[in-house]
Amino acid sequence: MPSSAWHFDFTPLQDRPGLRAVQVFALLSDVQPQGGGTVVLSGSHHLVARYVGRTKQEPKPRLVRGDLGTRHPWLAELWDRRCSEAAQHGSRRTKFLGVPTTVDGVELCVTEITGRPGDLYVMNSDCFHAIAPNAHAVARLMCTSLVTVGRPAADEHRPRQEGASGPPPLLHQSASSVRVCPPR
Ligand SMILES: O=C(O)CCC(=O)C(=O)O
């Protein structure tokens, strides 16, 4: 169970409430349990929303993680950078994987992305997640992409392209990347 790699993919705040982006994971190879599938802290996007409500700050992953870690011991233990990931991998996996807990009234559970080539997972992009070690002899292949609802922040103040007509696009897809988790 990773400890240092937990993050979410930053999406700037927008001037309207609601979902800002989803992250899509498409499996390109068979991914068995412990086969390097990304681990996701489901429910954690609610804690990110609370952070924004409380601090009125952009949710920069490192800052959110630090803030939540100082408030909630369970989270501090999950992303404890001082622990020895390799030595404690098994015990941390037993402790965290698939074991729901409630933090600040929000139900959280660490889940592992497994499945067959072509399986898709879609999640709120504010969900914490991390690359996990691959205990098998085959590489894990996955494609991931961020789909932003509305115009990407970088474009907001830019004039629209000459000749563009109709309303601005509702969705914007960032460049996809293929992620390999090498075999052990
Ligand atoms: O390769 C992985 O399992 C994690 C990928 C990831 O963290 C990301 O795309 O944001």
The ligand as an SDF file (V2000), in Angstrom:
LIG
                    3D

 10  9  0  0  0  0  0  0  0  0999 V2000
   -0.1540    4.9470  -12.8470 O   0  0  0  0  0  0  0  0  0  0  0  0
   -0.9420    4.9680  -11.9120 C   0  0  0  0  0  0  0  0  0  0  0  0
   -1.3780    3.9490  -11.3670 O   0  0  0  0  0  0  0  0  0  0  0  0
   -1.4020    6.2930  -11.3430 C   0  0  0  0  0  0  0  0  0  0  0  0
   -1.6040    7.3460  -12.3790 C   0  0  0  0  0  0  0  0  0  0  0  0
   -1.8970    8.6630  -11.7460 C   0  0  0  0  0  0  0  0  0  0  0  0
   -1.7200    8.8670  -10.5810 O   0  0  0  0  0  0  0  0  0  0  0  0
   -2.4260    9.7450  -12.5380 C   0  0  0  0  0  0  0  0  0  0  0  0
   -2.5550    9.5970  -13.7610 O   0  0  0  0  0  0  0  0  0  0  0  0
   -2.7490   10.8020  -11.9600 O   0  0  0  0  0  0  0  0  0  0  0  0
  1  2  2  0
  2  3  1  0
  2  4  1  0
  4  5  1  0
  5  6  1  0
  6  7  2  0
  6  8  1  0
  8  9  2  0
  8 10  1  0
M  END
$$$$
